[in-house]
Protein backbone atom coordinates (compact mmCIF):
# COMPACT_ATOMS: atom_id res chain seq x y z
CA UNK A 1 0.00 0.00 0.00
CA UNK A 2 1.40 3.40 -1.01
CA UNK A 3 1.15 6.13 1.59
CA UNK A 4 2.18 9.76 1.39
CA UNK A 5 2.87 11.76 4.53
CA UNK A 6 2.05 15.45 4.62
CA UNK A 7 3.36 17.94 7.18
CA UNK A 8 5.60 17.43 10.15
CA UNK A 9 4.12 14.15 11.31
CA UNK A 10 2.73 15.56 14.57
CA UNK A 11 -0.83 14.39 15.01
CA UNK A 12 -3.37 13.31 17.57
CA UNK A 13 -3.83 9.77 18.79
CA UNK A 14 -5.73 8.78 15.66
CA UNK A 15 -3.93 11.19 13.35
CA UNK A 16 -7.32 12.36 12.12
CA UNK A 17 -9.81 15.04 13.02
CA UNK A 18 -12.98 13.52 14.45
CA UNK A 19 -15.69 15.05 12.27
CA UNK A 20 -17.07 14.89 8.76
CA UNK A 21 -19.03 17.14 6.43
CA UNK A 22 -21.54 16.67 3.67
CA UNK A 23 -20.20 18.20 0.44
CA UNK A 24 -22.19 18.42 -2.76
CA UNK A 25 -20.37 17.79 -6.01
CA UNK A 26 -20.90 19.73 -9.23
CA UNK A 27 -23.28 16.98 -10.39
CA UNK A 28 -25.46 17.37 -7.29
CA UNK A 29 -24.23 14.13 -5.71
CA UNK A 30 -23.47 14.23 -2.00
CA UNK A 31 -20.19 13.05 -0.48
CA UNK A 32 -19.36 12.47 3.19
CA UNK A 33 -15.87 13.96 3.56
CA UNK A 34 -13.89 13.20 6.70
CA UNK A 35 -11.76 16.01 8.09
CA UNK A 36 -8.01 15.51 8.18
CA UNK A 37 -5.41 17.51 10.07
CA UNK A 38 -4.06 19.84 7.42
CA UNK A 39 -0.61 20.01 9.02
CA UNK A 40 -0.04 16.26 9.25
CA UNK A 41 -2.18 13.80 7.36
CA UNK A 42 -1.13 10.54 5.76
CA UNK A 43 -2.72 9.72 2.43
CA UNK A 44 -3.95 6.17 2.01
CA UNK A 45 -3.63 4.58 -1.41
CA UNK A 46 -7.30 4.06 -2.31
CA UNK A 47 -8.86 7.18 -0.75
CA UNK A 48 -9.33 10.57 -2.36
CA UNK A 49 -8.37 13.83 -0.71
CA UNK A 50 -9.78 17.33 -1.02
CA UNK A 51 -7.61 20.30 -0.11
CA UNK A 52 -9.69 23.46 0.30
CA UNK A 53 -9.62 27.06 1.40
CA UNK A 54 -12.94 27.68 3.08
CA UNK A 55 -15.62 26.51 0.64
CA UNK A 56 -13.29 26.60 -2.37
CA UNK A 57 -11.71 23.33 -3.55
CA UNK A 58 -8.05 23.84 -4.44
CA UNK A 59 -6.98 20.25 -5.23
CA UNK A 60 -8.59 16.81 -5.45
CA UNK A 61 -6.63 13.61 -5.86
CA UNK A 62 -4.98 10.58 -4.36
CA UNK A 63 -1.56 9.44 -3.21
CA UNK A 64 -1.12 7.76 -6.58
CA UNK A 65 -1.69 11.10 -8.34
CA UNK A 66 1.15 12.62 -6.32
CA UNK A 67 3.48 9.72 -7.06
CA UNK A 68 2.74 9.38 -10.78
CA UNK A 69 1.88 12.90 -11.94
CA UNK A 70 4.39 15.75 -11.52
CA UNK A 71 1.77 18.38 -12.49
CA UNK A 72 -0.60 17.12 -9.79
CA UNK A 73 2.26 17.25 -7.29
CA UNK A 74 2.89 20.92 -8.13
CA UNK A 75 -0.83 21.79 -7.82
CA UNK A 76 -0.99 19.93 -4.50
CA UNK A 77 1.97 21.85 -3.06
CA UNK A 78 0.49 25.17 -4.17
CA UNK A 79 -2.88 24.20 -2.66
CA UNK A 80 -1.27 23.34 0.68
CA UNK A 81 0.35 26.78 0.82
CA UNK A 82 -3.01 28.53 1.12
CA UNK A 83 -5.39 25.77 2.28
CA UNK A 84 -7.41 25.99 5.47
CA UNK A 85 -8.65 22.40 5.53
CA UNK A 86 -8.20 18.92 4.14
CA UNK A 87 -10.73 16.11 3.78
CA UNK A 88 -10.67 12.41 2.93
CA UNK A 89 -13.24 10.48 0.90
CA UNK A 90 -13.24 6.74 1.49
CA UNK A 91 -12.22 4.91 -1.69
CA UNK A 92 -14.86 5.65 -4.34
CA UNK A 93 -15.86 3.04 -6.92
CA UNK A 94 -15.24 5.44 -9.82
CA UNK A 95 -12.20 7.46 -8.79
CA UNK A 96 -11.96 9.66 -11.89
CA UNK A 97 -15.67 10.57 -11.82
CA UNK A 98 -15.43 11.45 -8.12
CA UNK A 99 -12.37 13.65 -8.73
CA UNK A 100 -14.17 15.45 -11.55
CA UNK A 101 -17.29 15.94 -9.43
CA UNK A 102 -15.43 17.11 -6.32
CA UNK A 103 -13.45 19.74 -8.22
CA UNK A 104 -16.65 21.83 -8.28
CA UNK A 105 -17.91 20.74 -4.86
CA UNK A 106 -19.14 22.95 -2.04
CA UNK A 107 -20.24 22.17 1.51
CA UNK A 108 -23.90 21.22 1.51
CA UNK A 109 -26.37 22.27 4.17
CA UNK A 110 -27.10 19.33 6.45
CA UNK A 111 -30.51 17.96 5.61
CA UNK A 112 -32.56 15.01 6.74
CA UNK A 113 -31.25 12.78 3.94
CA UNK A 114 -28.14 10.71 4.38
CA UNK A 115 -25.16 11.58 2.20
CA UNK A 116 -24.54 8.95 -0.44
CA UNK A 117 -21.23 7.17 -0.34
CA UNK A 118 -19.30 7.70 -3.53
Phi and psi restraints in degrees (value plus and minus 20) as a CYANA .aco file:
   2 UNK   PHI    -100.4   -60.4
   2 UNK   PSI     118.0   158.0
   3 UNK   PHI    -156.1  -116.1
   3 UNK   PSI     123.5   163.5
   4 UNK   PHI    -142.8  -102.8
   4 UNK   PSI     106.9   146.9
   5 UNK   PHI    -115.4   -75.4
   5 UNK   PSI     115.9   155.9
   6 UNK   PHI    -139.0   -99.0
   6 UNK   PSI     116.2   156.2
   7 UNK   PHI      69.8   109.8
   7 UNK   PSI    -180.3  -140.3
   8 UNK   PHI    -111.8   -71.8
   8 UNK   PSI     -17.8    22.2
   9 UNK   PHI      63.1   103.1
   9 UNK   PSI     -20.2    19.8
  10 UNK   PHI    -105.9   -65.9
  10 UNK   PSI     102.4   142.4
  11 UNK   PHI    -171.9  -131.9
  11 UNK   PSI     148.1   188.1
  12 UNK   PHI     -89.1   -49.1
  12 UNK   PSI    -195.9  -155.9
  13 UNK   PHI     -75.4   -35.4
  13 UNK   PSI     -61.6   -21.6
  14 UNK   PHI    -112.1   -72.1
  14 UNK   PSI     -34.8     5.2
  15 UNK   PHI      57.9    97.9
  15 UNK   PSI     -15.9    24.1
  16 UNK   PHI    -151.6  -111.6
  16 UNK   PSI     131.6   171.6
  17 UNK   PHI     -92.1   -52.1
  17 UNK   PSI     137.0   177.0
  18 UNK   PHI    -127.4   -87.4
  18 UNK   PSI      24.9    64.9
  19 UNK   PHI    -170.1  -130.1
  19 UNK   PSI     144.3   184.3
  20 UNK   PHI    -159.3  -119.3
  20 UNK   PSI     143.2   183.2
  21 UNK   PHI    -153.6  -113.6
  21 UNK   PSI     131.3   171.3
  22 UNK   PHI    -110.4   -70.4
  22 UNK   PSI      97.3   137.3
  23 UNK   PHI    -133.2   -93.2
  23 UNK   PSI     124.2   164.2
  24 UNK   PHI    -128.8   -88.8
  24 UNK   PSI     103.1   143.1
  25 UNK   PHI     -92.9   -52.9
  25 UNK   PSI     149.8   189.8
  26 UNK   PHI     -77.4   -37.4
  26 UNK   PSI     -47.2    -7.2
  27 UNK   PHI    -100.3   -60.3
  27 UNK   PSI     -31.9     8.1
  28 UNK   PHI      80.4   120.4
  28 UNK   PSI     -30.5     9.5
  29 UNK   PHI     -89.6   -49.6
  29 UNK   PSI     125.8   165.8
  30 UNK   PHI    -120.0   -80.0
  30 UNK   PSI     122.5   162.5
  31 UNK   PHI    -150.7  -110.7
  31 UNK   PSI     113.6   153.6
  32 UNK   PHI    -109.3   -69.3
  32 UNK   PSI      87.3   127.3
  33 UNK   PHI    -120.8   -80.8
  33 UNK   PSI     111.1   151.1
  34 UNK   PHI    -115.2   -75.2
  34 UNK   PSI     108.3   148.3
  35 UNK   PHI     -86.0   -46.0
  35 UNK   PSI     121.6   161.6
  36 UNK   PHI    -141.5  -101.5
  36 UNK   PSI     133.5   173.5
  37 UNK   PHI     -92.3   -52.3
  37 UNK   PSI      98.2   138.2
  38 UNK   PHI     -81.0   -41.0
  38 UNK   PSI     -53.7   -13.7
  39 UNK   PHI    -102.0   -62.0
  39 UNK   PSI     -28.3    11.7
  40 UNK   PHI    -186.3  -146.3
  40 UNK   PSI      44.3    84.3
  41 UNK   PHI    -128.2   -88.2
  41 UNK   PSI     135.4   175.4
  42 UNK   PHI    -132.9   -92.9
  42 UNK   PSI     104.0   144.0
  43 UNK   PHI    -103.0   -63.0
  43 UNK   PSI     107.2   147.2
  44 UNK   PHI    -109.5   -69.5
  44 UNK   PSI     128.9   168.9
  45 UNK   PHI     -73.6   -33.6
  45 UNK   PSI     -67.1   -27.1
  46 UNK   PHI    -110.7   -70.7
  46 UNK   PSI     -32.3     7.7
  47 UNK   PHI    -106.4   -66.4
  47 UNK   PSI     138.2   178.2
  48 UNK   PHI    -123.7   -83.7
  48 UNK   PSI     134.7   174.7
  49 UNK   PHI    -149.3  -109.3
  49 UNK   PSI     122.2   162.2
  50 UNK   PHI    -138.2   -98.2
  50 UNK   PSI     104.8   144.8
  51 UNK   PHI    -129.0   -89.0
  51 UNK   PSI     105.6   145.6
  52 UNK   PHI    -156.5  -116.5
  52 UNK   PSI     138.5   178.5
  53 UNK   PHI    -138.1   -98.1
  53 UNK   PSI      87.5   127.5
  54 UNK   PHI      41.3    81.3
  54 UNK   PSI    -145.1  -105.1
  55 UNK   PHI    -112.9   -72.9
  55 UNK   PSI     -14.8    25.2
  56 UNK   PHI    -122.4   -82.4
  56 UNK   PSI     100.2   140.2
  57 UNK   PHI     -94.9   -54.9
  57 UNK   PSI     106.5   146.5
  58 UNK   PHI    -120.5   -80.5
  58 UNK   PSI     -52.8   -12.8
  59 UNK   PHI    -176.5  -136.5
  59 UNK   PSI     120.8   160.8
  60 UNK   PHI    -152.9  -112.9
  60 UNK   PSI     112.9   152.9
  61 UNK   PHI     155.1   195.1
  61 UNK   PSI    -186.5  -146.5
  62 UNK   PHI    -150.8  -110.8
  62 UNK   PSI     153.2   193.2
  63 UNK   PHI     -79.2   -39.2
  63 UNK   PSI     -59.4   -19.4
  64 UNK   PHI     -82.0   -42.0
  64 UNK   PSI     -56.3   -16.3
  65 UNK   PHI     -81.7   -41.7
  65 UNK   PSI     -60.1   -20.1
  66 UNK   PHI     -89.2   -49.2
  66 UNK   PSI     -54.4   -14.4
  67 UNK   PHI     -94.8   -54.8
  67 UNK   PSI     -63.7   -23.7
  68 UNK   PHI    -114.0   -74.0
  68 UNK   PSI     -39.6     0.4
  69 UNK   PHI    -144.2  -104.2
  69 UNK   PSI      83.7   123.7
  70 UNK   PHI     -78.0   -38.0
  70 UNK   PSI     -56.5   -16.5
  71 UNK   PHI     -85.4   -45.4
  71 UNK   PSI     -59.9   -19.9
  72 UNK   PHI     -84.7   -44.7
  72 UNK   PSI     -58.8   -18.8
  73 UNK   PHI     -80.1   -40.1
  73 UNK   PSI     -62.8   -22.8
  74 UNK   PHI     -84.7   -44.7
  74 UNK   PSI     -66.1   -26.1
  75 UNK   PHI     -81.7   -41.7
  75 UNK   PSI     -59.1   -19.1
  76 UNK   PHI     -82.5   -42.5
  76 UNK   PSI     -67.0   -27.0
  77 UNK   PHI     -82.4   -42.4
  77 UNK   PSI     -62.2   -22.2
  78 UNK   PHI     -83.7   -43.7
  78 UNK   PSI     -60.4   -20.4
  79 UNK   PHI     -82.8   -42.8
  79 UNK   PSI     -62.4   -22.4
  80 UNK   PHI     -82.8   -42.8
  80 UNK   PSI     -50.7   -10.7
  81 UNK   PHI     -82.2   -42.2
  81 UNK   PSI     -50.6   -10.6
  82 UNK   PHI    -142.6  -102.6
  82 UNK   PSI     -14.7    25.3
  83 UNK   PHI     -89.9   -49.9
  83 UNK   PSI     132.0   172.0
  84 UNK   PHI    -133.4   -93.4
  84 UNK   PSI     -31.9     8.1
  85 UNK   PHI    -179.8  -139.8
  85 UNK   PSI     138.5   178.5
  86 UNK   PHI    -155.8  -115.8
  86 UNK   PSI     125.4   165.4
  87 UNK   PHI    -154.6  -114.6
  87 UNK   PSI     136.2   176.2
  88 UNK   PHI    -140.3  -100.3
  88 UNK   PSI     118.1   158.1
  89 UNK   PHI    -133.1   -93.1
  89 UNK   PSI     102.1   142.1
  90 UNK   PHI     -74.7   -34.7
  90 UNK   PSI     124.9   164.9
  91 UNK   PHI     -58.4   -18.4
  91 UNK   PSI      92.1   132.1
  92 UNK   PHI     -99.9   -59.9
  92 UNK   PSI     136.3   176.3
  93 UNK   PHI     -86.3   -46.3
  93 UNK   PSI     -64.3   -24.3
  94 UNK   PHI    -133.1   -93.1
  94 UNK   PSI      71.0   111.0
  95 UNK   PHI     -79.6   -39.6
  95 UNK   PSI     -67.4   -27.4
  96 UNK   PHI     -85.5   -45.5
  96 UNK   PSI     -59.9   -19.9
  97 UNK   PHI     -85.4   -45.4
  97 UNK   PSI     -59.8   -19.8
  98 UNK   PHI     -85.5   -45.5
  98 UNK   PSI     -61.7   -21.7
  99 UNK   PHI     -80.0   -40.0
  99 UNK   PSI     -69.0   -29.0
 100 UNK   PHI     -76.7   -36.7
 100 UNK   PSI     -66.4   -26.4
 101 UNK   PHI     -87.3   -47.3
 101 UNK   PSI     -60.4   -20.4
 102 UNK   PHI     -94.5   -54.5
 102 UNK   PSI     -39.4     0.6
 103 UNK   PHI     -81.2   -41.2
 103 UNK   PSI     -46.9    -6.9
 104 UNK   PHI    -130.5   -90.5
 104 UNK   PSI       3.0    43.0
 105 UNK   PHI     -99.9   -59.9
 105 UNK   PSI     137.7   177.7
 106 UNK   PHI    -163.1  -123.1
 106 UNK   PSI     133.4   173.4
 107 UNK   PHI     -79.0   -39.0
 107 UNK   PSI     117.0   157.0
 108 UNK   PHI    -119.2   -79.2
 108 UNK   PSI     129.3   169.3
 109 UNK   PHI     -87.3   -47.3
 109 UNK   PSI     119.1   159.1
 110 UNK   PHI     -89.3   -49.3
 110 UNK   PSI     108.6   148.6
 111 UNK   PHI    -143.8  -103.8
 111 UNK   PSI    -196.7  -156.7
 112 UNK   PHI     -97.0   -57.0
 112 UNK   PSI     -33.5     6.5
 113 UNK   PHI    -101.8   -61.8
 113 UNK   PSI     137.0   177.0
 114 UNK   PHI    -110.3   -70.3
 114 UNK   PSI     114.9   154.9
 115 UNK   PHI     -81.9   -41.9
 115 UNK   PSI     117.8   157.8
 116 UNK   PHI     -98.4   -58.4
 116 UNK   PSI     119.4   159.4
 117 UNK   PHI     -94.3   -54.3
 117 UNK   PSI     119.9   159.9
